[in-house]
Amino acid sequence: MKTLSMFTFLTAGTILVSTFGTIPAQIPLAEAAIPCRNSYRQDFSWRQLNRTGRVLINNQRTSPVQITLIHPDSASRFASWTINPSNRVHLAHNNQTIYVGDDWGIQIGNGCIFYVGEVGIYSSQGYEITLSRQNQISTSGLVSPYSPGQPERINVSDTFYNNAAWCVWHEGVPLFRAGSRELVPPAYFRTQCSIKQRHNQEVLEMLGNASDKYIQAFMERASRNLALERNFEGNLRWVAYHEGLLNPLRGNAQRGNANEIRRIYRARQGHNPDTRYLDATVSDLALIEMCQRL
């Protein structure tokens, strides 16, 4: 096997591997060694590729195929489409092109769930997923080492998680770098959280004693769960519909202006200390996608 960063390029069977732009190799799933999942689990390691793009479904089969996308932040169904035989279709939602990352889930019919990064051939045009007449599927040749069945790298204590999470949802310390799905460096998070928790000596010691790997593990867990735990999307919808700001939010999402979306949200939630900084729980790209779905 050859490795690149956190991912493994498969070389067994009939898989063709070279670059991310390789022509899709039509291989049986068993030979591809891609795990067949019955449910979606957010796998942070896919975000390390920091790629996004449109999804093109190439249905070479002789019957329609249902495609379902699963959003990584909510771990739930985003939308479904029926792709007719011999059609090549870019997925769109509410008449708008959608952009996804490698960590999104995709389900073919009622079958296995894969990560887009596993089965989508990536290029400057986005991801292309090919369904062949032999009921086979394209493969990117990439498989995350953190597939289901392998142990979690580090278990973060609930005490640490709750105190560090307070820095995010209550104080606005960001989890993600601006403009991407990549997490901020652990040292940056430690510094910013320590500033917010400077009145709490116990938490300061907890942060100071935590290794970078431990803080990284916290951020990975928080990136999967915190927005759901604090119901950020529900509070965003409140701003959109209760405050009458649906059009500005959608407009800024179309323009890719996450900073203005955050400004609008915080201005309207400023009266509530438990909700005003909840946008810090999601990346700029996830925030834009949420506003597109409003």
N, C-alpha and C positions, 0 to 999 in steps of 0.2 A: 504494500500500500504506500501511496505517497500522500503527504498531508500538506495542507495549506491553511495556515492560521488554525482555526478551531474545527475545520471541516476535513472530511476524508473523501478523496476521489476513489471511487470503486474501479477496479480494473478487471474484475472477474467476469465470466460469461461473455455476452456479446456486447457489453457496454462500450461505447466509444467515448473516450475522455480526452480532452485537450484544453480548450478554453471555454469561458462562459458562453461564447457565441456558437458553440458546436451545433451542427444540424441534429435535430432530435434523433436519438437511437431508439428504434422500436424493439422493445424487449419485454418479455413476460415479467410481471411484478416479482415473482419468486426469484428470478435471476437478478433482479435489480437490488435485492436485499434491502428494500425500503420497508420499514415496519408498517404493518397494517393496523391502524388504530381504530377503535370503536368510538372513541371520544377525543376531543381536542384538548391538548395541554400546552399552554404557552411555553415555548422553549426560547429563552433569551439569547442563546448562542446564535440563532439565525439573524438577530439584529446586528451582529457584529459586521456583517457584510455591508450594512448601510446602503441598501439598494431599494429603489421603488420604481414602479412602472405600471403601465396598462397590462391587462391580461387578454391575450388573444387565444381563443379556443378554436382549434382546428379539428372538427369532427369528421373523420373519414369513415365513420361507421354507416351502416345502412338503415339505422333507426335513430330517432331523436334521443338525446342524452340530457339528463338534468344535471346541472352544475350548481353547487352551493358553496358560497364563500363564508368562512368563519372569521370573525374579527378577533384579532389577538388580544385586544384590551378587555373585551367583555367575554371572550371564550364562548361566544354564542353566534347563532346564525345571523349573517349580515343580509344576505339576499340570495335568491335562487333564480336560475334562468333555464329555459329549455332550448337547446341548440339543435336545429334540424340537421338531417343527414347531409353530408358533403358541404357543410357551411363553415366559413371562417368568420368568427364574430368577436369583436372587441366588447368586453362586458361593460355595461353602463347601468347607472342607477338613477332613477328620477330624471331621465334624459340628460344626465351628466356623466362624462367619462370618469371612471374611478381609478385610483392609483393605489396599489397594494405593495407590501413588502414581502420578503422571503418568509417571514414568520406567520403570515396569514394561513389559515387552513382552507383546504379545498376538498370537497367530497363529490365523487362521481356517482350519480344515482343514489342508491342507499348503501353503497359499498364503503370501502375503506376511506379514512380521512388522512390526507397527506399535508405536508407543508408545501406552499407554493414553491419555495426554494428547492424542493426535492424533485418536482416534476416539471417545473417551468424552465425552459431554455431562455436565458437572459441575454438581451442585447440592448443597444441604445433605444430600440423601439418598445422595450418592456419584456414581458414574459410570454412565451408561446408554449401552449400545452397541446400536444397532439394525441388524439384518441384514434387508434388504428382499427381497421376492420377485424383484426384478430383479437379484439377486446384487450389490446395492450395499450400502454400509456408511455409517453415520452419520459425520459429521466434526465436530470441535469448532471448526474454523476456525483452530486453532493449529498452526503448523509451526515447529519449532526451526530457528534459523539454522545450527546445527551438524549438519546432516544428513550422512550418509555421502557422501564425495566432496569435501567441503570440507576444507581443511587444518586441522590442529590449531593452536590459537592460539599456544601456546608449547611448545617441546620442553625438558623438564627433563633435565639431565644425570644419568646414573646415579650419579655421585659425590654430587651434592646429594640425589638421591632417597634413596639408602641411608642417608646420615647423618641426614637429616630424619626418615625413616621409623623410625629407631632410637628417636627421641624418643617416637614413638607406641607401637610394639609392645613396646619394652623398658622405657620409662619412664612410659607411661600418659598422655602428653599427648593430650587428645582431639582428634579431627578434626571432630566435629560438635557443634553447639549442643544443649543439653539439650532433650529432648522433640520434636526435629524432625530432618529430613534435611538441614538447612541446615548448611553448614560454618562453623566458627568464623572470626572475622575474621583476615586474614593477620597483622596486628600482634600479636594475642593469641598466635597460634601462634609467631611469631618470639620473643616474650618468654619464653614457657613453655619452648620448645625451648632457648633460650639459657641458661636457668637449669639445665636438665638437662645441657647440654653445656659448662658453665662451665670444666671442666677441659681442654677441647680448643680451643686458640686458633685453630687452622685452621678448625674448624667455626664458631666464633663469627664469624670474619671472613666466612665464606661466607654465614651468615645475615644479617649486617649489610649485606653488599653486595647481597643479593637484594631486588628490588623487591617490592611487594605483589602485583603481577600474577604474578611468578614463583612466589612462595610459594602463591598461589591455584592456579596451574597444578599445582604439586606436590600440593596437597591434593586436587585433582580426580582426578589420576592415582592417588593413594593410596586415595581413597575407592572407586575402581573395583577396585583390584588387591590392596591390602595384606592384607585379611582372607583372600583366597584364597591368597596367597603364603605366609602364616604358618599356614594351616589352622586358623583360629579356630573354625569350626563343628565340626571334628573334635575339638578340645580341649573345646568346650562339651559335645559328646556324651559325652566321657569323664567329665566332672563329673556329667552326668545319669545315666549307666548304671553306670560303675565305682564312683562314690561314692554311688550310690543316691539321687540328688536330683532325679529326674525330676519327681515330683509338686510339690515346691516351685517348681521352675523353671516348670512349666506353670501352676501356680496364680498365680504372680506375673505371668506373661504375660497371663493372663486379666484380672487386675486392672490391667494396664498399668503395673506397678511395675518399671521398668527399673533403678532404683537398687538395689533388693533383689536383682535378678538379678545385677547387677555385684558386689555384696557377696559373694554366695554363690560366684560363679565365682572371684573373687580369693582368697577364703579357702581354697578347695580347691586352687588352683593356686599358692598362695603359696610353695611349696617350689621352684618352677621359675622362675627369672628370665626364661627364654625364652618362657614362656606366660602368666604371671600377669597381664599387662596387655594381652593381645591383644584384650580387649573394647573397648579404646579405638579399634580400627580400624573399628567399626561404630556406627551411630546407635542411639539408644534404640528407635526404631521397628523398625529392622532386627533388633535384638537380641530384641525381643518376638516378631517374626515367626519368627525361628529357633527360639525356645523353643516356639512353637505347633506347629512341624513335628516336634519331637522325638518 
